[in-house]
Amino acid sequence: VMRLTKPTLFTNIPVTCEERDLPGNLFNQLMKDDPSTVKGAETLMLGEMLTLPQNFGNIFLGETFSSYISVHNDSTQVVKDILVKADLQTSSQRLNLSASSAAVAELKPDCCIDDVIHHEVKEIGTHILVCAVSYTTQTGEKMYFRKFFKFQVLKPLDVKTKFYNAETDEVFLEAQIQNITTSPMFMEKVSLEPSILYSVAELNMIDTTGKSESTFGSRTYLQPMDTRQYLYCLKPKQEFAEKAGVIKGVTVIGKLDIVWKTNLGERGRLQTSQLQRMAPGYGDVRLSLETIPDTVNLEEPFDITCKITNCSERTMDLVLEMCNSNSIHWCGVSGRQLGKLHPSSSLHLALTLLSSVQGLQSVSGLRLTDTFLKRTYEYDDIAQVCVVSSEVKQS
């Protein structure tokens, strides 16, 4: 049994010295004449030739394990009914990798039965390739033997995720991917497959001169032990965004699909399990801002739009109260009835306010009271707005 792997670039150890030393320019000239060195860069430990692998090498999760199996008749007799079976034993299962389950009628002396097997490695840990051969001799005696080939499957990448919940129902996912192998990787694709409730937007591209380019450059190589951050924005689909109860309980976001290449093009692929987050708790009533200006004039009214959502499982009868602060003053009638709000339903409110103090001011002072249970919900520091003098804004 031989593992089929790509060759590697030949590396040579440069031997050189200064011209004033005894060998003079002898070593440098020998390196220049060596056909295996890179012309113009002879002192680098990198050659132009390929060398076949001398050992089994490392196998990483997500790569394809390929092996060449050859059964050779070393005797002087013809054997019959030869059956070659190759199984891969892991810690959790046993897989049959044989290309054919049919027996070969006969095998003459000095002849071979060859087979090539492929398997995408999906488990970490010890793997045992079990090769079993059964045949019948000329005297009719049935013979059987097995050989075991043990190897370890290593972890190629370390993936860490962080979730950030926005004031809206948007979720930002940061994926930190670290190359924990000993060789560089070419990151071919890193994408997020969202769950059925979300649509995803990748934030790893920049638009320059009408052409989208990766924020990591045109050559997205990841050196050993280097880490790279990928960012994604998930938004609830329209049919689910209106259902407050559905989004409130969502913990499954989706899964990452990572494809890379190493050495001379060996391809590897990993897909994470379903990523889960801690769903934010909004309580019984959720208040969020739909629209608000970034900058407003001092002592001039400005409008905001609020969205009130009933996140409980009961109907509410809400009353809105507006409390002024030292800098923010509400315009309108406080204590007005908003009416009944059914579970998972929402309503939009257009409100007007003004600020009497310049600078970055916090919008606060909204109170919602449920008349059924006599319970009041307070909302302070809802958002911030920059208040400037009217002369400054006009200039």
N, C-alpha and C positions, 0 to 999 in steps of 0.2 A: 504494500500500500504506500502510495506517495501522495502528498498534498500538492495540488496544483495551485501555484501562486505566480504572480508576475515577477519578472527579474527586477533587480535593483541596480542603481548606478554604481559603478566601480569606484571605490575610494582608495586613494594612494596616500601614503605618508611622505610628505616632501622632506628631502634631506638637502640642506643648503648651507652655505657659509659665506662670509664676506670675502671680497676679492683679495684682501691683504693677507688672508689666512693661507696656510700651506697648499691646500688643494686648488686655490685660485678660483677660476671660473669653471672648474671641472664638473661640480655637482649641478650647477645651473644649466650647463650645456646638456648634461645627461637628461635632466627633466624636460628640456625643450625637445630633445630627440625622442622622448618616450611617447609612443603613439596613444597611450591611454590617458594622457593629461590634456587639459583644456588649453588650447593655444592662446597665449597672451595672459593666462592666469594659471601658470604651472604650479605655483605655490599653494593654491587652494586644494583642499582635500576633496576634490570632486573630479571624477573622470568622465570621459566621453563614451566609455564602453559600458555594456550591461554585464552583470554577473548573475548566474543562477543561484537561487537560495541554497544555503548549505545546511539549514536546519528547518525544523517544523515551523518556526516563526510564531508570532502572536496572532490570535483570532479574537476579534472584538464583536460584541453584541451588535446585531444589525447587518453584519457582513455576510456574504455567501461563502460557505465552506465547500470547496471543491476538492475531490480526491480521485486519484487514478488507482483502480484495483486490477491487478493482474494475477491470474492463476496459471502457473506453468507446470507442465508435465515433465518432471525430471527423470522419470523412469524410462525403461525401454519397452514398456507395454502400453497398449491402447486401453484407456479407461472409458467407461460408458456412464450415461445418465448423470452427468455432472451438473450439480445445482449450486450456484453461488448466491449467497444471501448476505446483504449488508444492512445492519440495523444500527441506529444511533440511540444510545441510552443516555438520558438526562436524569436529573434528580426527580422529575415528575412524570416522565413518559418515555415510551420506547417507540421510535419511528422507523419504518421500513423505507430504506433509500434505494433499494435495488430497482434498476430500470426495467428488468424483466423477471418474471417469476417462472418462466419456462425452463426446463432442463435442456442442456446440450446433449445431443445423442452420443457423441464420442469425442475424445481428445487424444490425438496422436502424440507420440514422444516428441519432445522439444517444441511443442506447440502451446499456444496461450489462449486463454479466454480473458478478454479485456473489457472493462466497464468503467465509465466515468459517472460519478454521483455528485449531485449538487444539493445543498440545503442552506436556506437562510436561517442563520442562528438567531433564536428568539429568547434564549435563556442564558443567564450568567451562571458560571460555576463549572463543575467537572462534567465533561462529556466523554463517553466511551464509544468508539466505533467498533462494533462487533462484526467480524467477517467469518461466516460459517460456510464450509465447503463439504458437500456430500457427493460420493461417486461410487461406482461399482467396478470392481476389478474383473479381469478376464475369467477368474475362477468363480465369479458370481458373489463374491464377498462384498458386503456393503461397508463402506468406510466413511468416517466423518471426523472433521477437526475444525477447531475455531481459533481465531487470533483476535487479540484485543489491542486497541490503540487508544490510549488515554490522552486527552488534552484539556486545557483550561480555556474557558471563554471569559474575556475580561470586559470591563465596562469602558467604553470609549469617551463618553461625555458625562459631565455632571450638569444637570439641569435644575435650576432653582427658579421659582416663580413668586411674584409679588402682585397683589391686587390692590387697586385704588378705586374706591367708590366715589363717583362724582355726585354733586347735589341733584343732578338729574339721574335718570336710570342708567346712564352710561357707566361702563366698567372699563378701567384701563389695566391691561396686563403687561407686566414687565417680565420677560424671560431672560435669565442669565445662563448662558451656555458656555461651559469651560471644556477645553480640549485637555483630557487627562492621559492622552497617549504620548508616545515619545517622538512622534513625527508630525509635521504640519498637515493640516486638513484644508481642503478647498470646500467651503460651505456652498453647496449648489442651491439648496432651498431650505428656508425655515419659514413655515407657514402655520397658521392657526385655523383649524377646522372647528367652527363654532357649533354649539348645540342648536337645536331646532328653534329656540326662542330668540336667538341673537343673529345679527349680521355683523361682520367684522371689517374694520378698515386698518390696513397696515400703515404704521407710522415710521417705516424704515427706508422711505424713499424721499428724495428731494427733486424738485422740478427746476432744472437749469436749461435755459434756452429752449423751452418746449419739449425737453427730453427728460424722462424720469431716470434717475441714477440712484444707486444704493448709497446710503449714508456711510458705508464702510469702504467705498471706492469700487473700481472696476474689478480688482483682484481681491476677492474676499477670502484670503487665506487666514487661517487661525493657527497660530504657532502653539507648540506644546505649553500647557499650563496657562495659556491666555484665556481671557473671558470676554465675551461680547454680550451686549444687552440689546434685546429686540423688544419693541413696544407695539402694542395693538390696542385699538379702541373698539369695544363691543357695544352695540346699541340694540335695544329691544326692537323686534319687528313690530310693525304698526298694529297687527292684530292682537299682539300681547301687551303692547304699551298701555292700552286703555284698561287693562285688567290689573288693578293694583295688587290684588291678592296673589295673582300668578307670579308676578315679578318679585314680590316681597319674599316668597319662599324659595326662589331659585338659588341653588348652590352649584349646579353643574354648568360650567362655562364652555368647555370644548376640550380639544386635545391638540398638541403640537405635533407637526410632521416635519422631521429633520432629515435631509439628504446631504451626504458629503462624499468626497472622493479623496483617496490617499495614494501616495507613492506614484505609480504609473496608471492611475485611473481606476483602482479598485473602488467599487461603489458600496456605500453603506447607507442604511436607512433605519431610523428609529421613530416610533410613534409612541408618545406618552399615553398613560392612562387618562381617563377623564379628569380634567382639572376642576377642583372645587374651591369655592370661596365661602367665607362667612357672610351670609346675607345680612345687610344692614337692617336694624330695627327702627321703624318709623313710629311706633306706638299706634294709637288708635286713629289719630288724624295726622296727615302729612301735609305740610305747607311748603311749596317750592315756588321759586320765582321763574316766570316764563320770559319776561322782558324787563330790562332795567337799563337806563343809560349809563355809560361809563363816567361821563363828566357833565355836571349841571352848573347853572349860574346861581350865585348867591342870592337868596331871598326871592327866587323865581320858582313857581310851581313846576313839577315834572311828574310824569306818569310812570307807573309800574303795573305789571300784570302778574297776579298771583294765581296759583293753582292749588285748590284744596281737595284732598283725596281722603275718602273714608276707608281706612285700612282695617277696620274692625269687621265683625260679623253681624252687626246690628245697625238699624237705622238711627240716624242722629238728627236732631233739630238744633241747628247752630245759630248762635248770635255772635256778631263781629263787634269787638270793641277796639278802639285805637287810642293808645296812650302816648302823649307827647314826651319827648326827652329834652335835654338841654339844648340840643342842636337840631333835632328832627321834629317837624310839626306836620301832623296829618290834616288834610283838608277834606271835609265831608262830615257826615253824621255818624257819630259813634253809637254803638248799641243797636244797630239795625239787624233785622231778622234776615237770615240767609235761606231759611226754609229747611225742608227735610232733605237729607242726603243719604241715599241707600248704600249698602255695602259695596265696595269696589267701584263706587261712582265718584265723579269729580265735577267740580265747577270752577269757572274762571272769574276772577275779580279784577276789575280795573280800579286802581287807587291812585290818589293824587297826594303829594306831600311837598314840602319845601324845607330848605336848611337855612338856618340863621348863622351858621359858623362855617368858615372856610376850612379846607383840608379834607382828609379822608374821613368820612363820617359813616357810622354804622346805622343801617336801617333796622330799627327795633320798635317794640311797643305794640305788636298785634296780639290780641287775645280772642280765643274762640271758646265759647261756652256751650256745652251740650245741655239743653234745658231738660232732657229726659232724666239724665243722671245727676244734673247739677254739678257737672265736672268742667273745670276750666283748663284750657291748654294755652301755655304762654310761648311766644315765639320772639326771641330777641337775637340780635346779631344775625339777621337773615342774610344780609349782603352788605357790601361797602360801595360807596359812591364818592367820587372826587368832586368837591365843591370848590369852584373858583370864582373870582370876581368877574362880573360881566365885562369889564374893560379888558381883562386878561384874555378871556375867551374870544372876544371880537378881534383882538390884535393877532 
